[in-house]
Amino acid sequence: MPKFQFTKIVDVQRDKIFQISTDYENFTKVLPAYFKELKIVEKKENTTIIQEKIEFLGRTVDVLTEHVVEMPDHHIVRMLDGQAKGSVFDERYEIDGDKTKITINVDFVLGGSLKILGIFAKGKIKQSMNTVMNEFVNHAKCK
């Protein structure tokens, strides 16, 4: 079970990148290569449960996720079901001058066909997160 931290400084105002990173309903439009289908199952206050079909680590997987948003800078994603059940992505968005420092603490649980990735998972997850974050940043810069 890889645990690691991913940090990236982006040239986008914190509130803007945080809003785009937590706008689940538009993920299929913003990142169609990764988010194939999204269905909001339940929404209460700052917590949203979503059934997702995502392209992750070269595989299309179905996952049930819980997203908790604590304004203005904290987003927690928990995998409730699927091959990554038990995984947690804890995201912080901090103002860093005129940029934003994004820190994601990852506790990734490998299950099902993802288990075969073993020791290679950490690097592949970091690479995937960097690619996805770059696409969120590019989208934010175009808005």
C-alpha positions as CSV (number, residue, x, y, z in Angstrom):
1,M,0.0,0.0,0.0
2,P,1.9,3.1,-1.2
3,K,1.8,6.2,1.0
4,F,3.3,9.3,-0.4
5,Q,3.0,13.1,-0.8
6,F,2.6,14.9,-4.1
7,T,3.3,18.7,-4.1
8,K,3.0,21.1,-7.0
9,I,3.2,24.9,-7.3
10,V,0.8,26.2,-9.9
11,D,0.5,29.6,-11.5
12,V,-3.3,29.9,-10.8
13,Q,-5.1,31.7,-8.0
14,R,-6.0,29.3,-5.2
15,D,-9.8,29.9,-5.2
16,K,-10.0,29.3,-9.0
17,I,-8.0,26.1,-9.0
18,F,-9.8,24.8,-5.9
19,Q,-13.2,25.5,-7.5
20,I,-12.2,23.6,-10.7
21,S,-10.7,20.7,-8.7
22,T,-13.9,20.3,-6.8
23,D,-16.4,20.8,-9.6
24,Y,-17.2,17.1,-10.0
25,E,-20.2,17.6,-12.3
26,N,-17.9,19.0,-15.0
27,F,-15.0,16.5,-14.7
28,T,-16.2,14.6,-17.8
29,K,-16.0,17.8,-19.7
30,V,-12.7,19.1,-18.2
31,L,-10.9,15.8,-18.2
32,P,-12.7,13.4,-20.6
33,A,-9.6,11.2,-21.1
34,Y,-9.8,10.2,-17.4
35,F,-13.4,10.7,-16.3
36,K,-15.6,8.6,-18.5
37,E,-18.8,8.7,-16.5
38,L,-19.9,10.4,-13.3
39,K,-23.2,10.0,-11.4
40,I,-23.8,11.8,-8.2
41,V,-25.4,9.3,-5.8
42,E,-25.9,11.6,-2.8
43,K,-25.1,15.1,-1.8
44,K,-25.3,16.5,1.7
45,E,-23.8,19.8,2.9
46,N,-20.0,19.5,2.1
47,T,-20.0,15.7,1.2
48,T,-20.8,14.2,-2.2
49,I,-20.9,10.5,-3.0
50,I,-20.1,9.8,-6.7
51,Q,-20.2,6.6,-8.9
52,E,-17.3,7.1,-11.3
53,K,-16.0,5.3,-14.3
54,I,-12.4,6.4,-14.6
55,E,-9.3,5.7,-16.7
56,F,-6.6,5.1,-14.1
57,L,-3.1,3.6,-14.5
58,G,-4.0,2.3,-17.9
59,R,-7.3,0.6,-16.8
60,T,-10.9,1.6,-16.9
61,V,-12.3,1.1,-13.4
62,D,-15.6,1.7,-11.6
63,V,-15.3,3.3,-8.2
64,L,-17.6,4.8,-5.6
65,T,-16.0,7.9,-4.1
66,E,-16.8,10.2,-1.2
67,H,-15.7,13.8,-1.7
68,V,-15.5,16.1,1.3
69,V,-14.9,19.8,0.6
70,E,-13.9,22.1,3.5
71,M,-13.8,25.6,2.1
72,P,-11.6,27.3,1.1
73,D,-8.7,24.9,0.7
74,H,-9.3,21.3,1.7
75,H,-10.6,18.4,-0.3
76,I,-10.6,14.8,0.8
77,V,-11.4,11.9,-1.6
78,R,-12.1,8.5,-0.2
79,M,-12.6,5.4,-2.4
80,L,-15.5,3.6,-0.9
81,D,-15.7,0.7,-3.4
82,G,-13.9,-0.7,-6.4
83,Q,-10.4,-1.8,-7.0
84,A,-8.9,1.1,-4.9
85,K,-11.3,0.7,-2.0
86,G,-9.8,2.3,1.1
87,S,-7.6,4.7,-0.8
88,V,-7.6,8.3,0.4
89,F,-6.4,11.5,-1.4
90,D,-6.1,14.4,1.1
91,E,-5.7,17.6,-0.9
92,R,-4.6,21.1,0.5
93,Y,-4.5,24.3,-1.6
94,E,-2.4,27.0,-0.1
95,I,-1.8,30.5,-1.2
96,D,1.9,30.9,-2.1
97,G,2.5,34.5,-3.2
98,D,0.6,34.9,-6.5
99,K,0.6,31.1,-7.0
100,T,-1.0,28.1,-5.3
101,K,0.8,25.3,-3.6
102,I,-1.1,22.0,-3.9
103,T,-0.2,19.2,-1.5
104,I,-1.9,15.8,-1.8
105,N,-1.2,13.1,0.8
106,V,-2.0,9.8,-0.7
107,D,-2.7,6.5,1.0
108,F,-3.3,4.2,-1.9
109,V,-4.7,0.7,-1.4
110,L,-4.1,-1.8,-4.2
111,G,-6.8,-4.3,-4.9
112,G,-8.2,-6.4,-7.8
113,S,-6.2,-6.1,-11.0
114,L,-4.4,-3.0,-9.6
115,K,-2.6,-5.3,-7.1
116,I,-0.3,-6.6,-9.9
117,L,1.2,-3.1,-10.2
118,G,2.8,-3.6,-6.8
119,I,6.0,-1.5,-6.3
120,F,5.4,0.3,-9.6
121,A,2.2,1.8,-8.4
122,K,3.7,4.8,-6.5
123,G,5.6,6.2,-9.5
124,K,2.6,5.6,-11.9
125,I,0.2,7.3,-9.5
126,K,2.5,10.3,-9.1
127,Q,2.9,10.6,-12.9
128,S,-0.8,10.3,-13.4
129,M,-1.6,12.9,-10.7
130,N,0.9,15.3,-12.3
131,T,-0.7,14.9,-15.7
132,V,-4.2,15.4,-14.3
133,M,-3.2,18.4,-12.3
134,N,-1.5,19.9,-15.3
135,E,-4.8,19.6,-17.3
136,F,-6.7,21.2,-14.4
137,V,-4.2,24.1,-14.5
138,N,-4.5,24.5,-18.2
139,H,-8.3,24.5,-18.0
140,A,-8.1,27.1,-15.2
141,K,-5.8,29.3,-17.3
142,C,-8.3,29.2,-20.2
143,K,-11.2,30.3,-18.1
